[in-house]
Amino acid sequence: MPMMDRFLERTFQLRQRGSNLSREILAGITTFGAVSYIVVVNPVILAPSQAGLEPLIVGTALAAMIGTLIMALWANLPIALAPGMGTNVVFAQIVIVRMGLSYSTALTLVLVSAALFLLLAVTRLREKIVAGFPESIRVGMGCGIGLLIAYIGLNNGGLISHVNGGLAFGALTDGRVILGIIGLVLTPALVAMGLPAALLLSIVLIAAAGLFVQGPDGVALTRLPVHWLQIPDLSHGLFIAPDFGNYFLHLRSLAPVTLYFLLSAFFSTTATLIAVTRRAGIIGADGNIPRFRQAYAADGLASVPGALLGMPTLGTYAESATGVAAGGRTGLTAVVVAVLFGLSLFFWPVIAVIPSVATTPALVIVGLMMMESVLELRTDRPEDFAPAILIMLVTVTTCDLMIGMALGCFAYTAIAIAAGRWRSITGMVMAIDGIFIAYMVLATKV
C-alpha cells in the first residue's frame, strides 16, 4: 500500500467505512455545492452590523473552512460547518440592531455559548437537556427563526414594502421585485429537481439577470467586478477582541439570547448528526453516533475561531447529506469541502457585487425548510402545539424572537398547570421561565 493510501486509511478509515479517495472527493464537491450559498447569504444577513462586505465575506469563508476542518480531523465525519442560519439573524438583528450592543459584545456572547456547548459535549448534561426541554418550544424556536429568515429575504429583495406603518407587496414597476418573483418560482423548481447546488445556482442565475435589470436608481442591479480574482486582505478581517466586561454588564438581557444560541446549536447539531450518519449507514446498531462526543466538541470548538473572525455561532449543515448521498463516509469529504471554502476566498470581489435580491429565494427556501419540524407537533393537546404556534406568530410579526420565545414558554407552563400535567413542568422549563421573566422585567426598564 502506497504511503499516501496508508496515511488516508489510518486517518479516515476509508476501507472500514466502505469508501475510497475518488468517492470522498466527489462527495466533498457535492456537499460544497449545497452549502456554498452561505458565503453569499451570510454577509447579506450580517450587513446591518455595518462591518463591511469584504471582511464579512472573508470571515464567512475562513470560519467555514476552519470549522469544517475541525469536524473532519477530530470527529472523522462527512459534515460541513459554517455560520449557522438562524443564529446569524439573531446575532445581527437582535443583539446588534435591536439591543444596540457592539460587535465585540455580540462575539463574546458567541464565545460564552460555545464554552457552554463544549461543557455539554463532555458531560452527561446533554441527555438531561434532551429529557427536560419541551418539544413544542424547540419546534417553535426553529420554525419561528425560519419564518424570520424568509421575511428578511423578502424584505431585502424589495418584495415587502412598508406603507403607512403597515406591510404591502413591493411595486411591480421595480425591477428587483420582478426578479425576486422569478427567483421565488425558479428556485423551488431547482430544488425539486434534486440539484445539490440548487440554491447557489439560483443566486448565480438571478445575479446574472441583474446585469440587464435596473433598480429604482436606474442603475443595473448587478455590476461587473473590477477584479474577478483577488487575494483577500486579511488585515481587513473582523479580528475583534471579545468584550467580556460589557457582556457581563448586560448579562440579564443577554442571558436569554445566550440560551437561544446554545439550544439552537445543540438541537441543530443533534438532528444533523443523526440524519447524516444514518444516511451514511455509519450509525451504530444501538443508535449511537460514531465519535459523537468528538463531533459535539468539534461543533462547539469551531465557534471559537469563528468568533475571532467576526462570525456568529458555527453549526453543522444538514446539506451535508447531499455529499453522503454521493458516497461520502468519512472526514475526508469534509476536508475537500474545507479546501473549496478556502479557494472561495479568492473570489470575494465577485461575491461582493451580487445584489441582495439574488439571495432572496435562497433565504426564503432555507426559511421554509426550517419549518419542516412543524410536522412533529401533536394537535391533540394544547401544550403540544399552542406554544409553538405562538412563538412563530409573535416572532415573524414583531421580528423579536426573545419575546416570542418568552410568550411561548409562559403559555406552555400555564397550559400544563391548567391541564394538571405537573410532570410536564420540568426543572428545565422552570429555569427557562425564570430567565424570560427576568428578561421581560428588564426590557420594561429600557
C-alpha positions in Angstrom: 0.0 0.0 0.0 1.5 3.4 -1.0 2.4 5.8 1.8 -0.5 8.2 0.9 -3.0 5.4 1.0 -1.7 4.3 4.4 -2.0 7.8 5.7 -5.5 8.2 4.4 -6.6 4.8 5.8 -5.0 5.5 9.2 -6.6 9.0 9.4 -10.0 8.4 7.9 -10.6 4.6 7.8 -11.8 4.7 4.2 -11.9 1.0 3.7 -13.5 0.3 7.0 -16.4 2.6 6.1 -16.7 1.3 2.5 -15.3 4.3 0.7 -12.3 5.4 -1.4 -10.5 8.5 -2.3 -12.4 9.3 -5.5 -15.8 8.9 -3.8 -14.7 11.2 -1.0 -13.6 13.9 -3.4 -16.8 13.7 -5.4 -18.8 13.8 -2.2 -16.9 16.8 -1.0 -17.5 18.7 -4.2 -21.2 17.8 -4.0 -21.5 19.0 -0.4 -19.7 22.3 -1.1 -22.1 22.9 -4.0 -25.0 22.5 -1.5 -23.6 24.7 1.3 -21.6 27.3 -0.6 -24.5 29.7 -0.8 -23.7 30.6 2.8 -20.6 32.5 1.6 -23.0 34.8 -0.3 -26.0 34.8 2.1 -24.3 35.2 5.5 -22.7 38.6 4.6 -26.1 39.9 3.4 -27.7 38.9 6.8 -24.8 40.4 8.8 -24.8 43.6 6.7 -26.9 45.6 9.3 -23.9 45.3 11.6 -22.1 47.8 9.4 -19.0 45.6 9.5 -18.2 46.0 5.8 -18.8 43.5 3.0 -15.2 42.3 2.3 -14.5 41.4 5.9 -17.8 39.6 6.2 -17.2 37.5 3.0 -13.6 36.7 4.1 -14.7 35.9 7.6 -17.5 33.6 6.4 -15.3 31.6 4.1 -12.4 31.3 6.6 -14.7 30.3 9.5 -16.4 27.7 7.4 -13.0 26.3 6.3 -11.6 26.1 9.8 -14.8 24.8 11.4 -15.2 22.1 8.7 -11.5 21.0 9.1 -12.0 20.7 12.9 -15.0 18.3 12.3 -13.1 16.4 9.6 -9.9 15.8 11.6 -11.4 15.4 15.1 -14.6 13.6 14.5 -13.9 12.0 11.1 -17.4 12.7 9.8 -18.5 13.9 6.4 -20.2 17.0 7.8 -19.6 20.7 6.8 -19.7 23.5 9.3 -20.4 27.2 8.6 -22.0 30.2 10.3 -25.5 29.0 11.3 -28.6 30.1 9.5 -30.8 31.5 12.3 -28.1 32.4 14.8 -26.7 34.8 12.2 -30.1 36.5 12.1 -30.3 36.8 15.9 -26.7 38.0 16.0 -27.3 40.9 13.6 -31.0 41.8 14.0 -31.5 41.2 17.8 -28.1 41.6 19.5 -26.6 44.4 17.4 -29.5 46.2 15.8 -32.4 45.9 18.3 -30.3 45.7 21.6 -27.7 48.2 20.2 -24.7 46.3 21.5 -21.3 46.4 20.0 -19.9 43.8 17.6 -17.3 42.8 20.2 -20.0 42.2 22.8 -22.0 40.1 20.4 -18.9 38.0 19.6 -18.4 37.5 23.4 -21.9 36.0 23.5 -20.8 33.5 20.8 -17.8 32.6 22.8 -19.8 32.0 26.0 -22.4 29.9 24.2 -19.6 27.9 22.6 -18.0 27.3 26.0 -21.3 26.1 27.4 -21.8 23.9 24.3 -18.3 22.3 25.0 -19.4 21.7 28.6 -22.5 19.8 27.4 -20.4 17.8 24.9 -18.0 16.4 27.5 -20.6 15.8 30.3 -23.9 14.0 30.7 -25.8 17.2 30.8 -26.7 16.6 27.1 -29.1 13.8 28.0 -30.7 15.9 30.7 -31.4 18.7 28.4 -33.0 16.4 25.8 -35.2 14.9 28.5 -36.2 18.2 30.1 -36.7 20.5 27.1 -40.3 20.7 25.7 -40.6 19.6 22.1 -43.2 22.4 21.5 -40.7 25.1 22.5 -37.9 23.5 20.4 -40.1 23.3 17.3 -41.5 26.8 17.8 -38.0 28.2 18.2 -36.7 26.6 15.0 -39.8 27.4 12.9 -40.0 31.0 14.2 -36.5 31.7 13.1 -37.3 30.0 9.7 -40.2 32.4 9.2 -37.9 35.4 10.2 -35.3 34.3 7.7 -37.9 34.1 5.0 -39.2 37.6 6.0 -35.7 39.1 5.8 -35.2 37.5 2.3 -38.4 39.1 1.1 -37.6 42.4 2.6 -34.0 42.5 1.2 -35.3 41.8 -2.2 -37.9 44.6 -2.1 -40.8 42.2 -2.3 -42.1 43.7 1.0 -42.7 47.4 1.3 -43.6 49.5 4.4 -46.7 51.7 3.7 -48.3 53.9 6.4 -46.9 51.8 9.2 -48.1 48.5 7.6 -46.7 45.9 5.2 -47.6 45.7 1.5 -46.2 43.8 -1.5 -43.5 45.6 -3.4 -44.2 47.7 -6.5 -44.3 45.6 -9.7 -42.7 48.6 -11.5 -39.5 47.9 -9.5 -37.1 45.6 -11.4 -36.0 44.0 -8.1 -39.5 42.8 -7.4 -39.9 41.2 -10.8 -36.6 39.5 -10.5 -37.4 38.4 -7.0 -40.7 36.9 -8.1 -39.0 35.0 -10.9 -36.4 33.7 -8.4 -39.2 32.5 -6.0 -40.7 30.5 -8.8 -37.4 29.2 -10.2 -35.6 28.2 -7.0 -38.1 25.7 -5.6 -38.2 24.1 -9.1 -34.4 23.7 -9.0 -34.6 22.2 -5.5 -37.3 19.8 -6.7 -35.0 18.7 -9.5 -32.7 17.4 -6.8 -29.7 19.6 -7.8 -27.2 19.7 -4.9 -26.2 23.2 -5.8 -29.8 24.5 -6.4 -29.6 27.5 -4.0 -26.2 28.5 -5.3 -27.3 28.1 -8.9 -30.4 30.3 -8.3 -28.2 33.0 -6.8 -25.9 32.9 -9.8 -28.7 33.0 -12.3 -30.5 35.9 -10.6 -27.3 37.8 -10.3 -26.6 37.3 -14.0 -30.1 38.5 -14.9 -29.4 41.6 -12.7 -26.9 42.7 -15.3 -29.8 43.6 -17.5 -32.4 44.8 -15.0 -32.3 48.3 -13.5 -33.0 49.1 -9.9 -35.0 52.1 -8.5 -31.9 54.3 -9.1 -31.8 53.5 -12.8 -28.6 51.5 -12.5 -28.2 47.8 -13.2 -28.8 45.6 -10.1 -25.6 43.7 -10.8 -22.3 45.4 -11.8 -19.3 43.6 -13.1 -16.5 43.4 -10.6 -13.3 45.3 -11.2 -11.3 42.1 -10.5 -12.6 38.6 -10.8 -9.9 37.1 -8.7 -8.0 38.8 -5.8 -6.0 37.8 -2.8 -8.1 38.7 0.2 -6.7 41.4 2.5 -6.8 39.6 5.9 -5.9 42.8 7.6 -9.5 43.9 7.0 -10.9 40.9 8.7 -13.0 41.1 11.8 -10.3 40.1 14.3 -12.1 41.7 17.2 -11.2 41.1 20.8 -14.2 39.9 22.9 -15.6 42.4 25.4 -16.4 40.2 28.4 -16.8 43.3 30.7 -19.7 44.7 28.6 -21.2 41.2 28.2 -21.5 40.6 31.9 -22.7 44.2 32.4 -25.7 43.3 30.2 -25.9 39.7 31.3 -29.5 39.9 32.4 -30.7 40.9 29.0 -28.2 38.7 27.1 -28.9 35.5 29.1 -32.0 34.6 27.0 -30.1 35.3 23.8 -27.2 33.1 25.0 -29.7 30.4 25.9 -31.1 30.6 22.3 -27.6 30.4 20.8 -26.8 27.4 23.0 -30.0 25.5 22.4 -30.2 26.3 18.8 -26.7 24.9 18.1 -27.4 21.9 20.4 -30.6 20.7 18.8 -29.4 21.5 15.3 -26.2 19.5 15.8 -28.1 16.6 17.3 -30.6 16.5 14.4 -27.9 16.9 11.8 -25.6 14.2 13.2 -28.4 11.7 13.5 -29.7 12.4 10.0 -26.3 12.4 8.2 -24.8 9.4 10.0 -28.0 7.4 9.4 -28.0 8.3 5.8 -24.3 7.3 5.6 -25.1 3.9 7.2 -22.4 4.5 9.9 -24.7 5.0 12.9 -24.3 2.1 15.4 -26.9 -0.7 15.7 -27.7 0.8 19.1 -28.5 4.1 17.6 -25.3 5.7 18.8 -23.4 8.2 16.6 -19.8 7.3 16.0 -17.4 9.6 17.9 -20.4 11.6 19.0 -18.5 13.3 21.8 -15.8 14.4 19.4 -18.5 15.6 17.0 -20.2 17.7 19.6 -16.9 19.1 20.9 -15.8 19.9 17.3 -19.1 21.8 16.8 -18.6 23.8 19.9 -14.9 24.4 19.4 -15.4 25.6 15.8 -17.3 28.7 17.1 -14.2 29.9 18.9 -12.0 30.7 15.8 -15.3 31.7 14.1 -16.0 34.3 16.7 -12.4 35.6 16.5 -13.1 36.0 12.7 -16.2 38.0 13.5 -18.7 35.3 12.8 -21.8 34.2 14.8 -22.1 30.6 16.1 -21.0 27.9 13.6 -23.2 24.9 13.1 -23.4 21.6 11.3 -25.2 21.8 7.9 -27.9 19.3 7.1 -27.0 19.8 3.4 -24.0 17.6 4.2 -26.4 14.7 3.4 -26.0 15.5 -0.3 -22.4 14.5 -0.1 -23.3 11.4 1.8 -25.7 10.5 -1.0 -22.8 10.9 -3.4 -20.7 8.4 -1.4 -19.1 10.4 1.3 -18.5 8.4 4.5 -15.5 10.0 6.3 -13.9 13.2 7.3 -12.0 13.3 4.0 -15.3 14.5 2.4 -15.2 17.4 4.9 -11.6 18.1 4.1 -12.5 18.6 0.5 -15.3 21.0 1.5 -12.9 23.0 3.6 -10.4 23.3 0.8 -13.1 24.6 -1.5 -14.2 27.1 1.1 -10.6 28.3 1.2 -10.5 28.7 -2.5 -13.7 30.7 -2.5 -11.8 33.4 -0.6 -10.1 34.5 -3.8 -13.4 35.1 -5.5 -14.6 37.6 -2.9 -14.8 40.5 -5.5 -17.4 38.5 -7.5 -19.3 37.7 -4.3 -19.3 41.4 -3.3 -21.2 42.5 -6.4 -24.1 40.0 -6.1 -27.3 42.1 -5.4 -29.3 41.3 -2.3 -32.3 40.3 -4.4 -30.3 37.4 -5.7 -30.2 35.9 -2.2 -34.0 36.4 -1.6 -35.1 33.0 -3.0 -32.3 31.2 -1.1 -33.3 32.8 2.2 -37.0 32.1 1.6 -36.3 28.4 0.8 -34.0 27.9 3.7 -36.6 29.5 6.0 -39.3 27.3 4.7 -37.1 24.2 5.1 -36.6 25.1 8.7 -40.4 24.9 9.0 -40.3 21.1 8.4 -40.3 20.3 12.1 -43.8 21.7 12.4 -45.0 18.3 11.3 -43.7 16.9 14.6 -46.3 18.8 16.6 -49.1 16.9 18.1 -52.5 18.5 17.8 -54.4 16.6 20.4 -53.1 18.6 23.4 -52.8 22.4 23.5 -49.4 22.4 25.3 -48.0 20.5 22.3 -48.9 23.0 19.6 -50.2 26.3 21.0 -46.8 27.5 22.4 -45.0 26.6 19.1 -47.6 28.5 17.1 -47.4 31.5 19.4 -43.6 31.6 19.1 -43.9 31.6 15.3 -46.6 34.2 15.2 -45.0 36.7 17.5 -41.5 36.2 16.1 -42.5 36.8 12.4 -44.9 39.7 13.2 -42.6 41.6 15.6 -39.2 40.4 14.4 -38.5 39.8 18.2 -37.5 36.2 18.8 -36.9 36.7 22.5 -40.5 38.0 23.2 -41.8 35.1 21.0 -39.9 32.5 23.0 -40.9 34.1 26.3 -44.6 34.0 25.5 -44.4 30.5 24.2 -42.7 29.3 27.3 -45.2 31.0 29.6 -48.1 29.6 27.6 -46.6 26.1 27.8 -46.4 26.3 31.6 -49.8 27.8 32.0 -51.5 25.2 29.8 -49.7 22.4 31.6 -50.8 23.7 35.0 -54.4 24.2 33.9 -54.4 20.6 32.5 -52.9 19.2 35.7 -49.9 17.8 33.9 -47.4 18.7 36.5 -44.8 16.3 35.3 -44.5 18.4 32.1 -43.1 21.3 34.1 -39.5 20.1 34.5 -36.7 21.9 36.1 -35.5 23.0 32.7 -39.0 24.5 32.0 -38.9 26.4 35.3 -35.4 27.7 34.7 -36.3 28.9 31.2 -39.4 30.7 32.6 -37.3 32.3 35.2 -34.8 33.6 32.7 -37.5 35.1 30.5 -39.3 36.7 33.4 -36.1 38.5 34.3 -35.6 39.4 30.6 -39.1 41.0 30.3 -38.8 42.8 33.6 -35.5 44.3 32.4 -37.0 45.1 29.0 -39.7 47.3 30.6 -37.0 49.4 32.2 -35.1 50.1 28.9 
